[in-house]
Amino acid sequence: MNVLVVGSGGREHALAWKLSQSRQLGELHAAPGNPGISALGTCHPVRPDDAEGLLELARTVDAGLVVIGPEAPLVAGVADELRHAGASVFGPTAAAARIEGSKSFAKEVMLAAGVPTAATLLAPEAPCVLKVDGLAAGKGVFVCRTDAELREALASAEALGQPLVFEELLEGEELSVFALCDGSRALAVGAARDFKRIGDGDVGPNTGGMGSYSPVDGFDSSQVAKLVEQIHAPVLEQPARRRAPFAGVLYAGLMLTQDGPRVLEFNCRLGDPEAQTVLPAFDEDLLPGLAAAAAGDLSQHTVAAFDRAAVTVVLAAGTYPEGSDTGTPIDGIEEAESTGALVFHAGTARLGGTLVTNGGRIHGVTGRGESVADARRQAYAAVERISWPGMHHRADIAADAGSTET
């Protein structure tokens, strides 16, 4: 089967890397892809939001499956247009993707499903959490513990020009849980803990994600499967009742409170950088499951254990998340890969024969091992070999994860 991966970030590179190992794969194509993906397949200059261009490309390369990575084209309905034209697509419809595209809609779904979540506040009052209702590239959530933080958050959020949602502030550890869905069934494919803030010790502004690790202490594959049964399965019933069945990856962001897991948000795709952590820890051939989900029937599929350890460290521009870096030469990728770590491209380009920066988050470096401690050591050993002027990364990813302390 020929596969077309839509997107150009680290998540899409991780998907392409995982799919390239499938025994069922024919040719791998990407639109637009990136320099890392180009080493695995053929990249084409088609934008992820160009449904007409993607359809023409899918027909040209005889794609048996189109895998849409980013949330924006899913929320915009690109999957719908491709399906209406006869393409097999992994990714939810625009109606189902509203679970990420609108925080208020997601709240309605969770309440209808009886899934525990943070209480909605009628008006902002510290302590609270302020959320932009629509898509914000992972930067639309503001944790406000004081009145001063709330005033600053309101100014920043209102500048985005979207409706706002106010919620109670929950305390606890976070957990990202991913399930493969066919519209009625949900199969666990992994869980990870990510690090959203820019600085060590969880300080500074929120970002799209500065790193992640898996497995998380206390949540092996069987326990993650129970969470999917308790949280994802009842939520899946709601879009199906609305005649918009959810087929794709349903991602639940949980807060592990003293009263049990409570949902912070749902997303309609794999996380980034969690995909760079979860997919290397997942031993199953991914392609058959994606194809079955796209066809609406996962009844013949089960998921193998995914307890292999992985740690991802994001390398970002020095001005990220406010700014980005473009055109700066990057050194040390081959040396980093020689350690055994995986180097996923998130914001890179080729300028002549030179690999250069092209974004805010530039790479995700993933180490693997028998334990999180082993994976962490490999990841940071590889990070030390990569450099460009102004490169920034957190030094504490997975530092306190169970037995990872060194």
C-alpha positions, 0 to 999 in steps of 0.5 A, a space after each residue: 500500500 502506498 501512503 501519503 503523510 500530510 504535514 511537515 513537523 516532528 509528529 509527521 516525521 515520527 509517523 513517516 519513520 514508523 510507517 516506513 517499517 511496515 511490511 505492508 508499505 509500498 511507497 511513502 510520500 509526504 506533503 510537504 514533508 521535511 528534510 528528515 522525511 525525505 530520507 524515508 520517502 518522496 516529499 511533494 510541495 503541497 500544503 496541508 490545507 490544500 485539499 484539491 492539491 492533496 487529492 490530485 497528489 494522492 491520485 498521482 502516487 496511487 495512495 491507498 491511505 492518506 494520513 493527516 498529521 496536524 490539527 488545522 487541516 482536520 478542523 478545516 475539513 480537509 479529510 472530508 473533501 478527500 473522503 468525498 472524492 473517494 480517498 481513504 483517509 486516516 483523520 476525523 471529519 471537521 464535525 468530529 474534529 470540533 472536539 479540539 477545534 472548540 473547547 466549549 464544544 468539547 465541554 458539551 461532549 464530555 458532560 454528555 458522556 459523563 466524563 470527569 473534567 474541570 468545572 467551567 467558571 462563569 467569569 474569570 477569578 484567580 486561581 483559574 485556567 484561561 483557554 482560547 476556545 479555538 486552535 492556538 498551536 498549543 499556546 492557548 492555555 494560561 494557568 493563572 494562580 494570581 490576579 496579576 497572572 490573570 490580567 496578563 493572561 487576559 491581555 495575551 488571550 484577547 489579542 488572539 481574537 477568539 472566544 475564551 473559556 474559564 475553568 477551575 484550576 486542577 492540581 496534580 500530574 498530567 498524562 497524555 493518553 492516545 487511542 486509535 478510533 474507528 468511530 465506535 471502538 477505541 484501542 490504546 496506543 500509548 501514553 506520555 507525560 509532556 513538558 509544556 513550559 519553556 524553562 527548566 522547573 516548569 517556568 516561563 510561558 507555555 509552548 507547543 511542547 519541550 519534551 516528553 517521556 513514556 512510560 509514566 510511573 503507574 501507567 503500564 499498557 494495561 492501565 492505559 487501556 483501562 483509562 481508554 475504556 473509561 474516558 475515550 470510549 464513552 466520549 466516542 459515543 457522542 460524535 457518533 450520536 451526532 452523525 459525525 463518528 470520530 475515526 482517527 487518533 483521539 488524544 486525552 490530556 488528563 490531570 491526575 488529581 486526588 479524586 482521580 483522572 479528570 480531562 483537561 482537553 481532547 485533541 483530534 490527532 497525535 501530540 507533538 512531541 508525544 508522537 516522537 515518544 509514543 511511536 518509538 515505544 510502540 512495537 506493533 506495525 502501525 499501518 494496518 491499524 491506521 488503515 482499519 480505522 480509516 475503513 471504520 472497522 478495528 474489530 480484528 485488531 488488538 494492540 500489543 504492549 507499549 511499555 518500551 521506554 522513550 524520552 524526547 528532548 525538543 531543541 528550539 530556537 533561542 527566541 521560541 515561543 515568541 519567535 523562530 529561527 530561519 536559515 541558520 546552519 545546523 551541525 551534528 545530526 549524523 553524530 547524534 544519530 550515531 548514538 542510537 538516538 532518533 532525530 526527528 525534524 520539526 522545523 528544518 530546511 535545506 539551503 543548497 546542501 546545508 541543513 538549516 533552521 526553519 521554525 521555532 521548534 527545530 528537532 525532537 531528539 528521542 532516546 530509547 531504552 529498557 528504562 526511562 533512565 536509559 532512554 534519557 541518557 541516550 537522548 541527552 548524549 545525542 543532544 550534546 552533539 547537535 548545535 547551532 547559534 542560539 539553540 535552546 532545550 530543557 535540561 530536566 525532561 524526565 529528570 524526576 520520572 520514577 527511577 530516572 534520577 541520576 
